[in-house]
Amino acid sequence: MKHKKQAFEQIERTVEWNEVRGNTPDTLNYQLEIDMLQEELDEFKLAVEQNDKVAMFDALLDLDFVRIGTLGKMQIDPYAQVDGYEAVLRANESKSSTKNSAGKITKPADFVGPEPELQKILLNRSSK
């Protein structure tokens, strides 16, 4: 539970960082969010090409920072973000360890994605 509390606090700090700088739900621009995520993906790709582990680490953490900020601007609170990540994690844990030809883990025929649980989280959190 300590790590869950720590994750919540990091998300809360990221959302607050955005709010202090005027990045709020009324300023949400999805194209800008996509562009920022793409910039970090491009930085990750370059870091991989250069075999620069520090730059890879930085780019992936920056992706998280933008992702968390975007969710905050979408008014998805830190608790919902942590609960949502847990729902995705549980769904992924139900996958097999079989990989396709590209190396991606495959979904079993009876796989249930996290969407129903994510919907419940959004409905429950928006009513609070």
N, C-alpha and C positions, 0 to 999 in steps of 0.2 A: 504493500500500500504506500510505502514511502516514495517509491518511484512514480506512482500514479499522482501523488500530491505534487511532486516535483514537476512532472509533465504539465499538470494543470497550471502551476505557477509560471512556468516558462511561456505557456500559451497566453496566460493573462497578461504577462509583461509585454509580449509581442503585440497583443491587441491594444494595450495602453500606449505603447510606443507609437502605433499608427494614429490613435486618437489624438495624442498630443500634437502631432504634426498635421492634423486636419484630414487624415485619411479615414473617413467615416462612411457609414452606409449611404449618405446622400452624395458622396463623391465617387461612389463605386463605378468604375469604368471597366467592363469585362475585357475589352480589347487591350487596355493597358495591363491588366492582370496577366493575360495571355502573353503579351510581349515580355513582361518581366520574367515569367516562368520560362519562356523560350530563351531569354538571355542567359539564365542560369543553366539551362540544359546545354546550350552552346558552349558555355564555359566548362561544363563537365566534360563534354566531348573533347574539347581542346586539351584539357588536363589529362584525359585518358590517352590521347594521341602522344602527348609529351611524357607520359608515364610519371606524372607529378602527383603523388598521393596527397600531398598537402592541398594542392589546388582542387583535386577531386573532392576531398573532404569539405573544403570551403564551399564549393559549388553546390554540393548536396545539402549542406546545412542552410545555404542561402535559399535553395528551393523550398525547404521547410519553412523558412522565415516568411517568404512570399506567400506560400500556401496558407499558413496560419493567419497572416494578415488579411488575405482575401476572404477566408472564412469569417473572420471577425467583421469585415466590412459587409458581409452577407448576413450579419447579425446572428451567426451561429456561435453561441457562447462557449467559453472554454470547457465547461463541463460536457456539453454536447460533443465538442471536438474530441475529448478524451474518450467518451463513451462510444462515439462513432468509430474511432480508431480501433477500439477493442472489438467492436462488431465486425469490422473488416478483418482483423486478426483472427477471430474465431472462425469466420468463413474460410479464410485461407488455410487455417489449420485442418479443415475438413477435406482439403484436397489430397489427392494421392501424392506419391513421390515419383510418379511416372512423368517423363518429360517427352515433349514432342521433338521433332527433328531440329528445331532451332534452340532447344535447351530449356524451353519454358515449361513449368509444371502444368500438367493438364488437370482439367476438372473432371471429377467422376460424373457419370450419367445422372446421379441423383443430387448433384451439387445444388445447394441453395445459397445464393449470393446474399450479401449483407443488406440489400436494399429494403426488405420489409422491416428489419430492425432499425435501419437508419431513418425510415419514415416515422416509426414510433418515437425515436429519439427527438426528431424535429417537432413532432406534434406535442410531445410531453414538455419539451423545453419552451416552446412558444406559448404554452398556456401558463407559464410561471412568471 
